[in-house]
Amino acid sequence: MDETIEFRYDTQLLIEGENLDEDENNDYITEHFEGDCLLAVGDDELIKIHFHTNEPWKVLEYCRSLGEIYDIVVEDMDRQARGLQG
């Protein structure tokens, strides 16, 4: 039996900036992007984002508007579920 993954891309990154607000980021992502398993934790200078979505580029674009983004990982969970790499 094949299991369908609703949100395909496991998107993780760090945002470095000034006056960052994890609650604000959490609310914005929840309201503007489809996905699940959101985690936005950190302080006013560094926040880690973890989010499952089908449109990771939109999340990256938003996060880039907040500050410098790095340690970016976007993994295709559908490929992983099928035992494939990448």
GROMACS elastic network, one bead per residue, 0.5 to 0.9 nm:
[ bonds ]
;  ai    aj funct       b0    kb
    3    81     6  0.84365   500
    4    78     6  0.79916   500
    5     8     6  0.58362   500
    5    77     6  0.75433   500
    5    78     6  0.63943   500
    5    81     6  0.87783   500
    6    35     6  0.82613   500
    6    52     6  0.89457   500
    6    53     6  0.82604   500
    6    54     6  0.81007   500
    7    10     6  0.80159   500
    7    34     6  0.82212   500
    7    35     6  0.59705   500
    7    36     6  0.73066   500
    7    52     6  0.55540   500
    7    54     6  0.51938   500
    7    55     6  0.87444   500
    7    77     6  0.83430   500
    7    78     6  0.88893   500
    8    52     6  0.67082   500
    8    53     6  0.60364   500
    8    54     6  0.53843   500
    8    55     6  0.87140   500
    8    75     6  0.82207   500
    8    76     6  0.58197   500
    8    77     6  0.54274   500
    8    78     6  0.58713   500
    8    79     6  0.88485   500
    9    51     6  0.80790   500
    9    52     6  0.54459   500
    9    53     6  0.53094   500
    9    54     6  0.57305   500
    9    55     6  0.75880   500
    9    56     6  0.67224   500
    9    74     6  0.61272   500
    9    75     6  0.54663   500
    9    77     6  0.58889   500
    9    78     6  0.79891   500
   10    50     6  0.72633   500
   10    51     6  0.59889   500
   10    53     6  0.67621   500
   10    54     6  0.88082   500
   10    56     6  0.81669   500
   10    73     6  0.77250   500
   10    74     6  0.55473   500
   10    75     6  0.50699   500
   10    76     6  0.65033   500
   10    77     6  0.65491   500
   11    49     6  0.77297   500
   11    50     6  0.56892   500
   11    51     6  0.51886   500
   11    52     6  0.59393   500
   11    53     6  0.72403   500
   11    56     6  0.62140   500
   11    59     6  0.82907   500
   11    60     6  0.86596   500
   11    72     6  0.75779   500
   11    73     6  0.58615   500
   11    75     6  0.66257   500
   11    76     6  0.89617   500
   12    48     6  0.73787   500
   12    49     6  0.54608   500
   12    51     6  0.65282   500
   12    52     6  0.87443   500
   12    71     6  0.76968   500
   12    72     6  0.57559   500
   12    73     6  0.51100   500
   12    74     6  0.63995   500
   12    75     6  0.86985   500
   13    47     6  0.84345   500
   13    48     6  0.58943   500
   13    49     6  0.53908   500
   13    50     6  0.68476   500
   13    60     6  0.82625   500
   13    63     6  0.87808   500
   13    69     6  0.66690   500
   13    70     6  0.59798   500
   13    71     6  0.53292   500
   13    73     6  0.63142   500
   13    74     6  0.86430   500
   14    46     6  0.68640   500
   14    47     6  0.56782   500
   14    49     6  0.62022   500
   14    63     6  0.87374   500
   14    68     6  0.81698   500
   14    69     6  0.55532   500
   14    70     6  0.54345   500
   14    71     6  0.60287   500
   14    72     6  0.70322   500
   15    20     6  0.86154   500
   15    45     6  0.79482   500
   15    46     6  0.55615   500
   15    47     6  0.51989   500
   15    48     6  0.64296   500
   15    49     6  0.77605   500
   15    63     6  0.66897   500
   15    64     6  0.75531   500
   15    66     6  0.73206   500
   15    67     6  0.59565   500
   15    68     6  0.56297   500
   15    70     6  0.67495   500
   15    71     6  0.89872   500
   16    20     6  0.82343   500
   16    44     6  0.86897   500
   16    45     6  0.55599   500
   16    47     6  0.67217   500
   16    66     6  0.80773   500
   16    67     6  0.55006   500
   16    68     6  0.51474   500
   16    69     6  0.63364   500
   16    70     6  0.81499   500
   17    20     6  0.64297   500
   17    44     6  0.74451   500
   17    46     6  0.64427   500
   17    47     6  0.86582   500
   17    66     6  0.66733   500
   17    68     6  0.63447   500
   17    69     6  0.88420   500
   18    44     6  0.59949   500
   18    45     6  0.50665   500
   18    46     6  0.81670   500
   18    66     6  0.82951   500
   18    67     6  0.74770   500
   19    43     6  0.84142   500
   19    45     6  0.63938   500
   20    24     6  0.82288   500
   20    25     6  0.80808   500
   20    42     6  0.86049   500
   20    43     6  0.67229   500
   20    45     6  0.58856   500
   20    46     6  0.72249   500
   20    47     6  0.74464   500
   20    66     6  0.74330   500
   20    67     6  0.85872   500
   21    24     6  0.52686   500
   21    25     6  0.62210   500
   21    26     6  0.85886   500
   21    41     6  0.89879   500
   21    42     6  0.81954   500
   21    43     6  0.68538   500
   21    44     6  0.58257   500
   21    45     6  0.87240   500
   21    47     6  0.81994   500
   22    25     6  0.50558   500
   22    26     6  0.59804   500
   22    27     6  0.85562   500
   22    40     6  0.56727   500
   22    41     6  0.57368   500
   22    42     6  0.63807   500
   22    43     6  0.69128   500
   22    44     6  0.78215   500
   22    47     6  0.67416   500
   22    48     6  0.88018   500
   23    26     6  0.50083   500
   23    27     6  0.61291   500
   23    28     6  0.85604   500
   23    40     6  0.76115   500
   23    41     6  0.84048   500
   24    27     6  0.51852   500
   24    28     6  0.61119   500
   24    29     6  0.86269   500
   25    28     6  0.51374   500
   25    29     6  0.61055   500
   25    30     6  0.84446   500
   25    40     6  0.69508   500
   25    49     6  0.89230   500
   25    63     6  0.85025   500
   26    29     6  0.54056   500
   26    30     6  0.61051   500
   26    31     6  0.85980   500
   26    38     6  0.74419   500
   26    39     6  0.74537   500
   26    40     6  0.58099   500
   26    41     6  0.87267   500
   26    49     6  0.88051   500
   27    30     6  0.51355   500
   27    31     6  0.60572   500
   27    32     6  0.85265   500
   28    31     6  0.51945   500
   28    32     6  0.59474   500
   28    33     6  0.81221   500
   29    32     6  0.53065   500
   29    33     6  0.54724   500
   29    34     6  0.82270   500
   29    35     6  0.87854   500
   29    38     6  0.82495   500
   29    51     6  0.89465   500
   29    59     6  0.74747   500
   29    62     6  0.85501   500
   30    33     6  0.59778   500
   30    34     6  0.72692   500
   30    35     6  0.77580   500
   30    36     6  0.83702   500
   30    38     6  0.78573   500
   31    34     6  0.81009   500
   33    53     6  0.76980   500
   33    55     6  0.80347   500
   33    58     6  0.78268   500
   33    59     6  0.74675   500
   34    52     6  0.85795   500
   34    53     6  0.61896   500
   34    54     6  0.75192   500
   34    55     6  0.80715   500
   35    38     6  0.76584   500
   35    51     6  0.68325   500
   35    52     6  0.52736   500
   35    54     6  0.71672   500
   35    55     6  0.86939   500
   36    51     6  0.62279   500
   36    52     6  0.52488   500
   36    53     6  0.68170   500
   37    50     6  0.73353   500
   37    51     6  0.55765   500
   37    52     6  0.59551   500
   38    49     6  0.73857   500
   38    50     6  0.56194   500
   38    52     6  0.69676   500
   39    48     6  0.75674   500
   39    49     6  0.56677   500
   39    51     6  0.64523   500
   40    47     6  0.65005   500
   40    48     6  0.56239   500
   40    50     6  0.65555   500
   40    51     6  0.85123   500
   41    46     6  0.84427   500
   41    47     6  0.54014   500
   41    48     6  0.54113   500
   41    49     6  0.68591   500
   41    50     6  0.89877   500
   42    45     6  0.77588   500
   42    46     6  0.55919   500
   42    48     6  0.61736   500
   42    49     6  0.89587   500
   43    46     6  0.55361   500
   43    47     6  0.61222   500
   44    47     6  0.75816   500
   49    63     6  0.88122   500
   51    56     6  0.84887   500
   51    59     6  0.86329   500
   52    55     6  0.89330   500
   52    56     6  0.81326   500
   53    56     6  0.60081   500
   53    59     6  0.85668   500
   54    57     6  0.89691   500
   55    58     6  0.57717   500
   55    59     6  0.71519   500
   56    59     6  0.51750   500
   56    60     6  0.62383   500
   56    61     6  0.86318   500
   56    74     6  0.73358   500
   57    60     6  0.50022   500
   57    61     6  0.60635   500
   57    62     6  0.86269   500
   58    61     6  0.50667   500
   58    62     6  0.62510   500
   58    63     6  0.86265   500
   59    62     6  0.51756   500
   59    63     6  0.61285   500
   59    64     6  0.85214   500
   60    63     6  0.51017   500
   60    64     6  0.59900   500
   60    65     6  0.86687   500
   60    69     6  0.79549   500
   60    72     6  0.86636   500
   61    64     6  0.51413   500
   61    65     6  0.65020   500
   62    65     6  0.52443   500
   62    66     6  0.70266   500
   63    66     6  0.52862   500
   63    67     6  0.68593   500
   63    68     6  0.80691   500
   63    69     6  0.69061   500
   64    67     6  0.53804   500
   64    68     6  0.59502   500
   64    69     6  0.58313   500
   65    68     6  0.81704   500
   66    69     6  0.85643   500
   69    72     6  0.72856   500
   70    73     6  0.88781   500
   75    78     6  0.88736   500
   75    79     6  0.85740   500
   75    80     6  0.82260   500
   75    86     6  0.69323   500
   76    79     6  0.55488   500
   76    80     6  0.65153   500
   76    81     6  0.88505   500
   76    85     6  0.87920   500
   76    86     6  0.68738   500
   77    81     6  0.60073   500
   77    82     6  0.85838   500
   78    81     6  0.50701   500
   78    82     6  0.63846   500
   78    83     6  0.87769   500
   78    84     6  0.86563   500
   79    82     6  0.51022   500
   79    83     6  0.63492   500
   79    84     6  0.50670   500
   79    85     6  0.66509   500
   79    86     6  0.71293   500
   80    84     6  0.52813   500
   80    85     6  0.62806   500
   80    86     6  0.76383   500
   81    84     6  0.74386   500
   82    85     6  0.89604   500
